[in-house]
């Protein structure tokens, strides 16, 4: 941890106590003096007496729940305010940059899964609950960048609250950072959208006895890269300028693409918005038939398309190929409209809205939030990730020694065989019942079949080529064949 990160963590630890007292006092719950009446020798004792989030402090007395400003949003909304009510709840965390619409959609999808599990009568001991954290830069003026925020949020969720699983983050770099930050606590990380093939090898080969604690509901880019190459080869593209984000996602996907592409590739990397502009400018002068742009950030993809929409300057006549991170409605900035007809891209192939699971998810999401999830990338994957994390928790509570990241992961290794079961409100108790008896279930979700290869704990879902429709309301749509 850098000196700045150490300072940030220490500063947040310092303010947690004040925020905890203020939250408890404003909630109108038990008086603060009740926490001083009895001594404690462990946080478990405090949580049995006073409920979720309470801790045994250094003075040997129980303190009320702490609330980190980045993690003040919860489901149910009174989770922190009424901890005794949620003493036996199964509480997990989420970690997204909610300043981005697509990531806010993923947080909402995870919340929808928790609410529907409770509509399906929850757990035998209590409800499903979420502490939903934002890792956006400079949240409420705290001066943290995204990776520093991950460090602080990970410590709060895993150590202060003791959650056993975190849904998120979104990008591969962020997911690896969260995985490393929670190493000591053993918290399970399940990302809906981190696709770098490098993440496959961050742990030893998994087994039933020693399952991995890094999971994802999106396929690694070992699937996406060859699809990009095949599409370009089919269209006789022979020279590609690749503008890519440095890090596990951009470098990993580019490497897989190059292994399958029959033509030549000239590379232009960038680290941030400043170097992004330089990389795009250098790509203008490259000899190329098409530009492949790889970034996990929608803002990066928008900036690239705006540059490519200029009538002259080296990007005006060539094809433009984007990847799964860009396939979201926020990409369709009117300033880039002139470039839309030249855009193709890849993304996990959405199910048909007539599919029971996907269609039910779309209907439920729109009913809950009054917006469509169809144009928000990886929202069904986030919904499935949350359901899986809670399903793994049901296994851990009934078949293992209790909630922990590894015990939840053992449950996730039991969702690929057995009776075919849809992720749905009415199916939740079937999952709980099967796990209670030690049986497996074959789950299918809003994103598709959750048929994990247990040798790698990875999925291999289909990939589709997308384009941008014309007309007054552009949309991300399946592309025409080459």
N, C-alpha and C positions, 0 to 999 in steps of 0.2 A: 504494500500500500504506500502511495506517495505521501510526502509530508502534508500536502493539501488535503488528501483524502483522510488522513489521520485526524487532522484538525476538524474536518467536516463531521466525521463520525462522533468525535468528542463533543462538538458543539450540539449535535442533535441529542446525544445522551443527556447533556446538561438541561436541555429544555423539556425533555420528556416528562420529568417529574412535575413541572409547573402545569403543562398541558393536561396531565392526568388529573391533578387536583381540580383544575378549572372545569374539566369535563364532568367529573363525578359530582361536583357541587351543583353544577347547573342542571344535572339530570334529575335532581329531586329524589335520589335513591337513598341508600343507607347513609347516615351521617358519617363524617370523616372520623369522629371519635370512636366509632365502632371498630375501625381498623386498628386502633391502638389498644383495644381491650385484651387481645389474646396474642401471645407470642407465636412465632412460626419457626420451623427449622427447614422448610422447603417451600418452593413455589407451588408444588402439588397440593400441599396442605391449604394454602391460601385459596387455590382455585376450587377446592372442594367446599370451603367455607363461604367464599364470596363470589365465585364464578369466573367466567372467561376473562383472561388478560390480567388478573390480579397477580401480584408477585410478592415474594418474601424478600423484603429489602435488607440492606446491610445492618439496620438497627434491630433486626429480628422481629419486625412487625410487618403486617401485610399492607401493601400499597395498592391503590385502585389502578385500573387499566391506564396505560400510557396511550397517547394518540399522537402519532407522527403526522404533521400537516399534509405530507404527501399521501398519507394512507387514511385520511379521515372519512372517506366514502366507504360505506359498508352495505351489505345485504345480510340480514334485515337492517334497516336504518338505525335501529336502537341497539345494535350489537355492543357498542362501547358504553352506552348510557345505562344499560340494564344488564350488567354482566352475570348476575345470579340467574336470570332468566335463561341464559345461554351456557350454563355450566356444562351441560352435556351435549352441546352442539358440536358438529364436525366442522371446524373452521379452517378454510384454506385461504390462500392469497392469490391475487393477480398482480401483474406487473406490466403495464403498457404506457406508452407516451400518449396520453389521452388528448393532447393538443392536436394530434393528427386524426382526422375523421375516421380513417380506416382502422386505426388502433382503438379509438373510442368504440367503434363497432365491435371489435373483438372483446373488449371488456364487457360491453352490454350483452354479447352472446353468452359469455361465461356466466353472467348474472342470471340470464334467462334459464340456463341449464339448472342452476341452483334453485331458482324459484319453482321450476317444474318438478324437480325432485321432491321439494316440499309439498307441491300439489299432489304428488304420488305418495304422501304420508312420510317422507323423509326417512330418517334412521330410527331404529327402535328406541334409542335413548334421547333423541333430540333432532333438531332440524339441520339442514345443510346451510352453511353460512360462508360469506366471503369478506375479506378485507381487501379492498381494491385500491392499489397504489399507482401513482403516476411517476414516471421516470423522465418527464419532459425536462429540458434544460431550464434552469433558473426558475423553478416553481416558487411562486409567491416571493420572488426576490432572494432565494436562498443561495444563489451564485454557484450552484452545482451543475456540471455538465452531465450528460446522460450516464456515462460510466461511473462517475462519482455517485450519482443518484442511485444507481443499481447497488453500489456498495452499501449505502445507508439504508435503502429499502430492504435489501436482503438481510441485513443485521436485525432490523426491526421485526420483520416477519418471522425469520427463523429463530432468532435468539430471544428477543423480548416477548413475542407472542407465542413462539413455539409451534408455528404451523408446520405441517409435515409435507405439504406440496404447494407449489406455486405454478399457476397457469400463466404462461408467458416466459420471457418477453418475446418480441416479434422478430428481430433480426438475428442473424447467426452470431455476429460479434457480441451483441447484448446477451444472447443466450449463453454463450461460453463464459461471459463475465459473471452472470448470475450463478452458473454452475460452479465456478471457481470460488465465488464469494460464500457459497453455502456448503463448501466441502466439509467443514468441521461439524456442521449440524446434521449432515446427511439428508437434507431436504430434497424431495423429488422435484425436478423441473420438467414441465411438459409444455413445449412451445407449439403454437398452432401454425407457425410460418417460417421457422428457421430451417433453411434447406441446404446449407453448406455440407458437402460430403465430408469435410474435415471433422465435423462433429461426431461422425460414426465411430471414430477411433479415439475419442477422448477418454474412454474407459476400456478396461479389459473386456474380453469376450464374455457376454452375459450368460448366466445359467440360472436355473430355478433357485439354487441355493444362494447365488450371488448375482441378482439381477442388477441391471443398470439403473441409475437414478436420473439419467437424461433421456427424455422421451419427446416425441413430436408427432403431430397428427398430419403433417405434410411430408411428402416424399423427399428424400435427398436429391440433390441436383445431378446425381448419376443417372437419373431418369430424364430430367429436363434438358441437360446439355445435348445429348444425342438427338433429341427431337428438334432443337434449334438447327443443328447441323444438317439433319435430313431435309428440313424445309428449305434451307438455303441451297443445298445441293440440287434439290428438285427444281428450283427456280434458276439454276445455272449461275448462282452467285459464286464468283471465284476469288474476289479480293474484299476483305473485310477490315474496316477500322474498328477496333474494340476500345471503347471508352468505359472504364470500369472503376468501381470503388475498391480501394485497397482494403484488405481484410479477408476473413474466412469466406464470406459470401461471394464477393466479386471475383476474387482470385480463384476460389474453388470452382465456381461455375464456368469461368473462362477456361480453366485447365481442362475440365471435362468436355467442353465444346470443342476445343482444339484437337483433342484426341480423336474426335469423330468427323471433323470437317475436312473436306478434301482440298480446299483452297488455301490461300495465304492469309495471315492475320498480322496486322500492325497494331501494336498495343499502346494505349494512352491511359495511364492510371491517375487517380486523384484521391486526396485524403479528406478534403472539406470543400466548402462552397468556393473558396478562393482558388484552390488548385483545380477544382472542377471546371471553372471558366477557362483556365489555361489548357486543360486537356481537350476540351471541346474545340478551342481555337486551333490547337495543333492538328486535331483530326480533320479540320477543314481542308488542309493542304495535302492530306494523304491520298494516294491513288487507291480508289475504292469503288466497289459497286454498292455497298451497303455499310451502315454504321450499326454495330451492336452496342447498345448502352446497357450497362449492368449496375444497378444500385438498389439498395433496400429502401431508399428514401423516395417518397412521391415528389417531394420538392426538387430533388435532383432531376428526376425524369421530366418534370414540368419545365425546368430551366433548359434542359436539353432540347425539348420540343419547341420551345419559344425561339431558341437559337436556330433550329432547323427550319422554322417557318419563314425566316428572312428570305426575300426573293433572290438574293445573291449571297455569295460567300462560301461556297464549297460544300454546303449541306442541302442545297435547295433542290437538287435533282435526284439524289440517291435514296435508296430505301432506308428505312429506320426500323430497327428491331429492338423491342423492349422485352423485359422478362416479367416473372410473376409478381415481383414487388410493385410494379407499375400498374397492374391491372385493376384499377379502382376508379370510381367516378371522379375523384378529385384530380385525376390526371387531365381531365378534359377542360383545360383552361382556354377561354376564348382567344387569348393572345396567341395560342399555338394552332389555331384552327386550320391554317393553310397547310400545316404538316400532316394533319390527320389522315388524308387518303394514302399516304406513303408508309403508314405505321402497321407493323405486324408485331406479334408478341407471343409469349407462352404463358400458361397458367395451369394449375390443376383443373382438369375438366370438370365443370360443375355438373351435378346430376340434373336430369330433366325436372322442371318444377312439378311434373306429374308424379315423380317418384314420391312415395309415401313419406320417407324421412325428410328429404330436402324440402318438399312442398309444405309439410307440417311446420318445419323450422321457419321457412319464409313467412308463412301466415302468422305464426306465433310472434316472431320478431316484429313484424309490422304492427300487429295488434298491441304489443307492449310498448313500442317506441315511436309509432306513427311515422316510420320511414322504412324503405325497402333495404334489405340486406344484400340484394342480388348484385348490386354494383359496388359492394365493399369487399375487398379481397380477404379471403381466409376467415370470414365470419363463421361459416359452418364448421370450419376446423377448430375454432376457439370454443364453440358450443360443445363439440365432441370432446375436446381436451378437458373441459370442466367436468363433463359427465364421466369421463374415464377416471379422472382424479378422485371423484367421489365414489365411483364404483370400486376402485382400488382400495379406498378407505373402508368400504363395507367388507371387503375381503380381510383387510388387516385387523379389523375389529372382531371378526368372527373366527378367523383361522390362524392368526398370528398372535404375537405377544402384545399387540396394541398398535397405535398409529405411529408410523415412522416412514421415511422415504422408501427404504428398502422393502418394508412390509407392503406398502401400497404398490410398489413395482411388482411384487410377487402376484398381486391381484391382477395387474395389467397383463401378465403373462397367461391369464386364464380367460381372455376375451376373444380367442380365435378359434375355439372348437366348442362343440356342444350344441344345444338347441339354438336355432337361428332366432335372434332377438333384436328387434328394432329399438334404437334409443328413443324413448317416448315416455310421457307421463305414466301411461298405463302399464309400461313394462318395468318400471323401476323396482317394484316389489318382487317381480320375477327374478331380477338380478340379485337383489338382497337375499331372496330365498335360496337361489342356487348356490350362492357363495356361502350362505350359512350352513349348507349341507356339504360343502367342500367340492361342489360340482363347478364345471366351467360353462360359459355361455359364448355363443358366436355373435358378437355385436356388429351391427351395421348402423351407421350414423348419418347425420346431415351431409357430411363430406364424402360418404361412400362406405365401402366395406373397410372395417378396421382389422384386417387380416394381417397381423404382424408376423414377420419372419422372426422367429424366436432366436435364431442364430445371431441376428443383428439388432433385434427390437426396432426394425424399420418397416415402413410401408412402401408400396410401389404402386401408387395410384396413377391413372391415365393422365396424360398431359394433352391439352388442346392448343391450337394456334388461334389467336384472337386478332381482331382488327377493330377499327372504330367506325361506327355507322355514320352515314351522312344525314342531312336533314337538320331541322331546327333544334333538335334535342339529341346530340350525339351520345352514343352508348358503346360500351365494350361488348362486342358480339363475336360469335365464332367466325373465323375467316373462311373465305372461299378456298378450295383446294388450289395448289399451284397450277 
